[in-house]
């Protein structure tokens, strides 16, 4: 059985299209005046044609954020990836924790990225689910009405070394230095934050779970399904993710089948500021990495 954690009206989501200007040194984005509902945003996510990958000015449908989240577990660094079925693109992929940025966070995209971690990465201990912090700021606990939380412990998120190229919005340089790319098949701008997930000692056996919102009828719902893990750990090497995947259940790493796995466009080749593929096969990713 799955556990319903959240149900909401997707029409409550409002965002704005963006004007994006890029050159060899930096990328600048600024919201346009038009407000878009979730459905209107999706309708604008159509293929975009750009003749130059390094210098361009264009409009995109939306801003998205992703989190390249790293966990050190028993002396090994792991990348955290989550499984998502994408009916609009007709595929099922492993991707970074990610989400769309609403209008009120377009100038503060890090806050949206932190909210996505709190919503999508659940850490269960024998004494409840861990709340999280970024520096001294507590992350939201979106499922507090349905899931018990640990009363004495929390996890910590810390920013890692960011991109060498500058990303700016209309008011400021993004200090955490996310990397950025325009995804041409969906006419969207994606910011990618590098964060480290730190767990306290003496938690006891833990399990990692993925929860993601999806449409059911007219509502966006979030469900916890303990029978089918959708959050995976990939050991990290100097070349990227190793050719292994694990789920973590009751403190034990459980190997997952890596045959016929697709990764999202966040792992596909980049040409300066552009990503032109919708996904990449697990085997092709490792062929490129090595």
TIRO-893567 format. One record per residue (C-alpha): residue in three letters; x, y, z. Coordinates in steps of 0.001 Angstrom, whole numbers, plus 500000, padded with zeros to 6 digits. Example, Ala and Ser with C-alpha at 12.3 -4.5 7.8 and 13.67 -1.06 7.14 Angstrom:
<pts>
<pt type="ALA" u="512300" v="495500" w="507800"/>
<pt type="SER" u="513670" v="498940" w="507140"/>
</pts>
This chain:
<pts>
<pt type="UNK" u="500000" v="500000" w="500000"/>
<pt type="UNK" u="501094" v="503543" w="499323"/>
<pt type="UNK" u="500617" v="506292" w="501862"/>
<pt type="UNK" u="499011" v="509534" w="500647"/>
<pt type="UNK" u="501011" v="512448" w="502009"/>
<pt type="UNK" u="499766" v="515425" w="500015"/>
<pt type="UNK" u="497057" v="516462" w="497567"/>
<pt type="UNK" u="496750" v="519904" w="495998"/>
<pt type="UNK" u="495345" v="521787" w="493051"/>
<pt type="UNK" u="497978" v="522208" w="490287"/>
<pt type="UNK" u="496333" v="525501" w="489290"/>
<pt type="UNK" u="497770" v="527044" w="492450"/>
<pt type="UNK" u="501190" v="526908" w="490779"/>
<pt type="UNK" u="502055" v="530154" w="488971"/>
<pt type="UNK" u="505318" v="530931" w="487225"/>
<pt type="UNK" u="506637" v="533239" w="484482"/>
<pt type="UNK" u="508529" v="532770" w="481225"/>
<pt type="UNK" u="512076" v="534099" w="481127"/>
<pt type="UNK" u="514315" v="536132" w="478875"/>
<pt type="UNK" u="517761" v="534507" w="478829"/>
<pt type="UNK" u="520948" v="536218" w="477599"/>
<pt type="UNK" u="524160" v="534193" w="477456"/>
<pt type="UNK" u="527740" v="534741" w="476382"/>
<pt type="UNK" u="531041" v="532964" w="476994"/>
<pt type="UNK" u="531411" v="534327" w="480532"/>
<pt type="UNK" u="527925" v="534484" w="482032"/>
<pt type="UNK" u="524219" v="533800" w="481732"/>
<pt type="UNK" u="521569" v="536330" w="482747"/>
<pt type="UNK" u="517866" v="535567" w="483177"/>
<pt type="UNK" u="514946" v="537820" w="483989"/>
<pt type="UNK" u="511230" v="537074" w="484331"/>
<pt type="UNK" u="508836" v="538401" w="481728"/>
<pt type="UNK" u="505602" v="540069" w="482799"/>
<pt type="UNK" u="503246" v="537270" w="481769"/>
<pt type="UNK" u="501992" v="534871" w="484466"/>
<pt type="UNK" u="501625" v="531201" w="483536"/>
<pt type="UNK" u="499564" v="528448" w="485116"/>
<pt type="UNK" u="500971" v="524925" w="485240"/>
<pt type="UNK" u="499087" v="523999" w="482061"/>
<pt type="UNK" u="500144" v="527149" w="480226"/>
<pt type="UNK" u="503776" v="526545" w="481184"/>
<pt type="UNK" u="503613" v="522974" w="479873"/>
<pt type="UNK" u="502101" v="524207" w="476590"/>
<pt type="UNK" u="505124" v="526503" w="476058"/>
<pt type="UNK" u="507657" v="523724" w="476622"/>
<pt type="UNK" u="508192" v="523036" w="472914"/>
<pt type="UNK" u="511500" v="522571" w="471047"/>
<pt type="UNK" u="513693" v="525651" w="470805"/>
<pt type="UNK" u="516062" v="526345" w="467915"/>
<pt type="UNK" u="519327" v="528182" w="468682"/>
<pt type="UNK" u="522119" v="528564" w="466147"/>
<pt type="UNK" u="524912" v="529235" w="468680"/>
<pt type="UNK" u="525416" v="527323" w="471939"/>
<pt type="UNK" u="527675" v="529937" w="473543"/>
<pt type="UNK" u="526067" v="533312" w="472809"/>
<pt type="UNK" u="522332" v="533884" w="472385"/>
<pt type="UNK" u="519251" v="535754" w="473566"/>
<pt type="UNK" u="516024" v="533792" w="473778"/>
<pt type="UNK" u="512776" v="533324" w="475669"/>
<pt type="UNK" u="512180" v="530103" w="477616"/>
<pt type="UNK" u="509031" v="528656" w="479147"/>
<pt type="UNK" u="510205" v="528293" w="482723"/>
<pt type="UNK" u="512998" v="528060" w="485276"/>
<pt type="UNK" u="513768" v="524724" w="486892"/>
<pt type="UNK" u="516177" v="523744" w="489657"/>
<pt type="UNK" u="518075" v="520503" w="490209"/>
<pt type="UNK" u="520233" v="519379" w="493118"/>
<pt type="UNK" u="523348" v="517304" w="492582"/>
<pt type="UNK" u="523166" v="515802" w="496060"/>
<pt type="UNK" u="526106" v="513847" w="497485"/>
<pt type="UNK" u="525987" v="511592" w="500554"/>
<pt type="UNK" u="529025" v="510143" w="502309"/>
<pt type="UNK" u="528039" v="506756" w="503697"/>
<pt type="UNK" u="530458" v="504367" w="505415"/>
<pt type="UNK" u="533491" v="506053" w="503881"/>
<pt type="UNK" u="532165" v="506218" w="500300"/>
<pt type="UNK" u="530661" v="509181" w="498454"/>
<pt type="UNK" u="527394" v="508495" w="496656"/>
<pt type="UNK" u="525313" v="510520" w="494207"/>
<pt type="UNK" u="521590" v="510523" w="494990"/>
<pt type="UNK" u="519313" v="509965" w="492003"/>
<pt type="UNK" u="515561" v="509420" w="491898"/>
<pt type="UNK" u="513258" v="507629" w="489503"/>
<pt type="UNK" u="510571" v="509534" w="487635"/>
<pt type="UNK" u="508041" v="508506" w="485026"/>
<pt type="UNK" u="507517" v="511332" w="482524"/>
<pt type="UNK" u="504259" v="510817" w="480608"/>
<pt type="UNK" u="504750" v="514082" w="478715"/>
<pt type="UNK" u="508022" v="512729" w="477268"/>
<pt type="UNK" u="507103" v="509052" w="477149"/>
<pt type="UNK" u="510003" v="507806" w="479264"/>
<pt type="UNK" u="511089" v="506739" w="482744"/>
<pt type="UNK" u="514450" v="508082" w="483931"/>
<pt type="UNK" u="516767" v="508430" w="486860"/>
<pt type="UNK" u="517287" v="512116" w="487537"/>
<pt type="UNK" u="518575" v="514589" w="490053"/>
<pt type="UNK" u="516137" v="515900" w="492640"/>
<pt type="UNK" u="514462" v="518741" w="490753"/>
<pt type="UNK" u="511382" v="520866" w="490289"/>
<pt type="UNK" u="509786" v="523895" w="488663"/>
<pt type="UNK" u="510379" v="527316" w="490216"/>
<pt type="UNK" u="507238" v="529348" w="491025"/>
<pt type="UNK" u="507053" v="533101" w="490442"/>
<pt type="UNK" u="507774" v="534130" w="494018"/>
<pt type="UNK" u="511096" v="532219" w="494031"/>
<pt type="UNK" u="512447" v="533163" w="490591"/>
<pt type="UNK" u="514973" v="535494" w="492201"/>
<pt type="UNK" u="515685" v="533056" w="495071"/>
<pt type="UNK" u="516023" v="529722" w="493271"/>
<pt type="UNK" u="518183" v="528173" w="496023"/>
<pt type="UNK" u="515147" v="528240" w="498330"/>
<pt type="UNK" u="513188" v="526270" w="495750"/>
<pt type="UNK" u="516046" v="523751" w="495463"/>
<pt type="UNK" u="516075" v="523280" w="499247"/>
<pt type="UNK" u="512312" v="522771" w="499262"/>
<pt type="UNK" u="512693" v="520098" w="496584"/>
<pt type="UNK" u="515192" v="518198" w="498752"/>
<pt type="UNK" u="512826" v="518386" w="501727"/>
<pt type="UNK" u="509938" v="517112" w="499593"/>
<pt type="UNK" u="511687" v="514413" w="497536"/>
<pt type="UNK" u="514395" v="512913" w="499807"/>
<pt type="UNK" u="512995" v="511332" w="502990"/>
<pt type="UNK" u="515370" v="509892" w="505585"/>
<pt type="UNK" u="513658" v="507441" w="507923"/>
<pt type="UNK" u="515220" v="506395" w="511246"/>
<pt type="UNK" u="513873" v="504153" w="514026"/>
<pt type="UNK" u="512795" v="507363" w="515802"/>
<pt type="UNK" u="511091" v="509098" w="512878"/>
<pt type="UNK" u="511976" v="511037" w="509745"/>
<pt type="UNK" u="514845" v="513524" w="509886"/>
<pt type="UNK" u="514122" v="517223" w="509395"/>
<pt type="UNK" u="516810" v="519182" w="507580"/>
<pt type="UNK" u="518810" v="522402" w="507776"/>
<pt type="UNK" u="520850" v="524501" w="505363"/>
<pt type="UNK" u="523376" v="526414" w="507461"/>
<pt type="UNK" u="521152" v="527772" w="510228"/>
<pt type="UNK" u="517899" v="527702" w="508256"/>
<pt type="UNK" u="515410" v="524896" w="508856"/>
<pt type="UNK" u="513966" v="523276" w="505747"/>
<pt type="UNK" u="510188" v="522866" w="505489"/>
<pt type="UNK" u="508574" v="519621" w="506663"/>
<pt type="UNK" u="505828" v="519235" w="504049"/>
<pt type="UNK" u="504521" v="515902" w="505354"/>
<pt type="UNK" u="504577" v="516649" w="509096"/>
<pt type="UNK" u="500851" v="515905" w="509393"/>
<pt type="UNK" u="501362" v="512345" w="508141"/>
<pt type="UNK" u="504907" v="511276" w="509072"/>
<pt type="UNK" u="506515" v="511319" w="512557"/>
<pt type="UNK" u="509673" v="513390" w="512775"/>
<pt type="UNK" u="512806" v="512791" w="514810"/>
<pt type="UNK" u="512701" v="515075" w="517822"/>
<pt type="UNK" u="516439" v="515322" w="518513"/>
<pt type="UNK" u="518361" v="514938" w="515243"/>
<pt type="UNK" u="518448" v="516566" w="511798"/>
<pt type="UNK" u="520438" v="516353" w="508598"/>
<pt type="UNK" u="522549" v="519214" w="507261"/>
<pt type="UNK" u="522912" v="520473" w="503689"/>
<pt type="UNK" u="526067" v="522334" w="502710"/>
<pt type="UNK" u="526962" v="524009" w="499436"/>
<pt type="UNK" u="529915" v="522551" w="497539"/>
<pt type="UNK" u="532244" v="524371" w="495161"/>
<pt type="UNK" u="530137" v="525869" w="492397"/>
<pt type="UNK" u="530439" v="526532" w="488682"/>
<pt type="UNK" u="533243" v="528666" w="487286"/>
<pt type="UNK" u="530812" v="530567" w="485049"/>
<pt type="UNK" u="528531" v="533247" w="486462"/>
<pt type="UNK" u="524761" v="533001" w="486545"/>
<pt type="UNK" u="522807" v="536176" w="487283"/>
<pt type="UNK" u="519200" v="537189" w="487607"/>
<pt type="UNK" u="518076" v="540764" w="487057"/>
<pt type="UNK" u="519133" v="541809" w="490568"/>
<pt type="UNK" u="522153" v="539779" w="491629"/>
<pt type="UNK" u="524757" v="537122" w="490943"/>
<pt type="UNK" u="523684" v="533774" w="492365"/>
<pt type="UNK" u="526200" v="533397" w="495176"/>
<pt type="UNK" u="526050" v="529602" w="495433"/>
<pt type="UNK" u="527272" v="529501" w="491811"/>
<pt type="UNK" u="524940" v="526902" w="490315"/>
<pt type="UNK" u="525700" v="525602" w="486865"/>
<pt type="UNK" u="523087" v="526349" w="484216"/>
<pt type="UNK" u="521867" v="525051" w="480887"/>
<pt type="UNK" u="519047" v="525714" w="478469"/>
<pt type="UNK" u="517280" v="522481" w="477564"/>
<pt type="UNK" u="516283" v="523019" w="473950"/>
<pt type="UNK" u="513701" v="520170" w="473626"/>
<pt type="UNK" u="511572" v="521766" w="476374"/>
<pt type="UNK" u="512609" v="525438" w="476011"/>
<pt type="UNK" u="513518" v="525657" w="479694"/>
<pt type="UNK" u="516371" v="527014" w="481800"/>
<pt type="UNK" u="517762" v="524687" w="484474"/>
<pt type="UNK" u="519974" v="525649" w="487424"/>
<pt type="UNK" u="521962" v="522850" w="489087"/>
<pt type="UNK" u="523121" v="523243" w="492701"/>
<pt type="UNK" u="525889" v="521077" w="494200"/>
<pt type="UNK" u="525015" v="520191" w="497802"/>
<pt type="UNK" u="526448" v="517774" w="500362"/>
<pt type="UNK" u="524062" v="515831" w="502613"/>
<pt type="UNK" u="525516" v="515258" w="506076"/>
<pt type="UNK" u="523928" v="512842" w="508535"/>
<pt type="UNK" u="524479" v="512870" w="512304"/>
<pt type="UNK" u="526078" v="509893" w="514027"/>
<pt type="UNK" u="524234" v="507191" w="515963"/>
<pt type="UNK" u="520991" v="507327" w="514019"/>
<pt type="UNK" u="520535" v="503575" w="513956"/>
<pt type="UNK" u="519562" v="501811" w="510711"/>
<pt type="UNK" u="518151" v="504296" w="508187"/>
<pt type="UNK" u="516144" v="504031" w="504987"/>
<pt type="UNK" u="516017" v="506506" w="502103"/>
<pt type="UNK" u="512753" v="507113" w="500259"/>
<pt type="UNK" u="511693" v="509217" w="497298"/>
<pt type="UNK" u="508379" v="511070" w="497181"/>
<pt type="UNK" u="507364" v="513083" w="494132"/>
<pt type="UNK" u="504213" v="514858" w="493085"/>
<pt type="UNK" u="502281" v="513537" w="490092"/>
<pt type="UNK" u="498899" v="514133" w="488555"/>
<pt type="UNK" u="496012" v="511918" w="489578"/>
<pt type="UNK" u="492859" v="513190" w="487942"/>
<pt type="UNK" u="492651" v="516919" w="488699"/>
<pt type="UNK" u="495069" v="516916" w="491646"/>
<pt type="UNK" u="498801" v="516793" w="492263"/>
<pt type="UNK" u="499410" v="514077" w="494837"/>
<pt type="UNK" u="502468" v="512794" w="496703"/>
<pt type="UNK" u="502616" v="509201" w="497936"/>
<pt type="UNK" u="505162" v="507199" w="499923"/>
<pt type="UNK" u="505615" v="503673" w="498552"/>
<pt type="UNK" u="507915" v="501546" w="500692"/>
<pt type="UNK" u="507482" v="498495" w="498444"/>
<pt type="UNK" u="509187" v="500046" w="495419"/>
<pt type="UNK" u="512258" v="502176" w="496235"/>
<pt type="UNK" u="512690" v="505064" w="493826"/>
<pt type="UNK" u="515720" v="506717" w="495418"/>
<pt type="UNK" u="519101" v="505242" w="494562"/>
<pt type="UNK" u="522736" v="505727" w="495537"/>
<pt type="UNK" u="525425" v="505608" w="492840"/>
<pt type="UNK" u="529042" v="505357" w="494070"/>
<pt type="UNK" u="531119" v="508293" w="492886"/>
<pt type="UNK" u="534545" v="508024" w="491272"/>
<pt type="UNK" u="536797" v="510618" w="489678"/>
<pt type="UNK" u="534919" v="510014" w="486399"/>
<pt type="UNK" u="531398" v="510413" w="487807"/>
<pt type="UNK" u="528905" v="507732" w="488817"/>
<pt type="UNK" u="530177" v="504156" w="488915"/>
<pt type="UNK" u="528286" v="501394" w="487128"/>
<pt type="UNK" u="526402" v="500417" w="490294"/>
<pt type="UNK" u="523146" v="501427" w="491957"/>
<pt type="UNK" u="521857" v="500732" w="495451"/>
<pt type="UNK" u="518811" v="501469" w="497536"/>
<pt type="UNK" u="519289" v="501923" w="501288"/>
<pt type="UNK" u="516849" v="500074" w="503520"/>
<pt type="UNK" u="517235" v="499551" w="507280"/>
<pt type="UNK" u="520906" v="500465" w="507062"/>
<pt type="UNK" u="521676" v="497945" w="504308"/>
<pt type="UNK" u="522723" v="498727" w="500738"/>
<pt type="UNK" u="520659" v="496663" w="498313"/>
<pt type="UNK" u="521986" v="496346" w="494761"/>
<pt type="UNK" u="519640" v="497440" w="491965"/>
<pt type="UNK" u="519510" v="496186" w="488389"/>
<pt type="UNK" u="521285" v="498631" w="486049"/>
<pt type="UNK" u="520140" v="497054" w="482766"/>
<pt type="UNK" u="518094" v="499238" w="480431"/>
<pt type="UNK" u="518258" v="502338" w="482633"/>
<pt type="UNK" u="517902" v="505808" w="481177"/>
<pt type="UNK" u="519246" v="508967" w="482795"/>
<pt type="UNK" u="517626" v="512369" w="482380"/>
<pt type="UNK" u="518992" v="515203" w="480261"/>
<pt type="UNK" u="520947" v="516480" w="483286"/>
<pt type="UNK" u="523487" v="513704" w="482575"/>
<pt type="UNK" u="523549" v="514198" w="478801"/>
<pt type="UNK" u="526362" v="516018" w="476964"/>
<pt type="UNK" u="526407" v="519817" w="477185"/>
<pt type="UNK" u="527444" v="522188" w="474445"/>
<pt type="UNK" u="528415" v="525370" w="476275"/>
<pt type="UNK" u="525029" v="526536" w="477691"/>
<pt type="UNK" u="522863" v="524014" w="475818"/>
<pt type="UNK" u="521622" v="520466" w="476348"/>
<pt type="UNK" u="519945" v="519076" w="473239"/>
<pt type="UNK" u="519010" v="515529" w="474359"/>
<pt type="UNK" u="516020" v="514437" w="476424"/>
<pt type="UNK" u="517838" v="511519" w="478059"/>
<pt type="UNK" u="520916" v="509303" w="477818"/>
<pt type="UNK" u="521215" v="505554" w="478299"/>
<pt type="UNK" u="523091" v="504354" w="481383"/>
<pt type="UNK" u="525596" v="502463" w="479195"/>
<pt type="UNK" u="526235" v="505506" w="476978"/>
<pt type="UNK" u="526786" v="507718" w="480039"/>
<pt type="UNK" u="529483" v="505352" w="481309"/>
<pt type="UNK" u="531064" v="504994" w="477875"/>
<pt type="UNK" u="531428" v="508798" w="477730"/>
<pt type="UNK" u="532622" v="509099" w="481337"/>
<pt type="UNK" u="535394" v="506576" w="480861"/>
</pts>
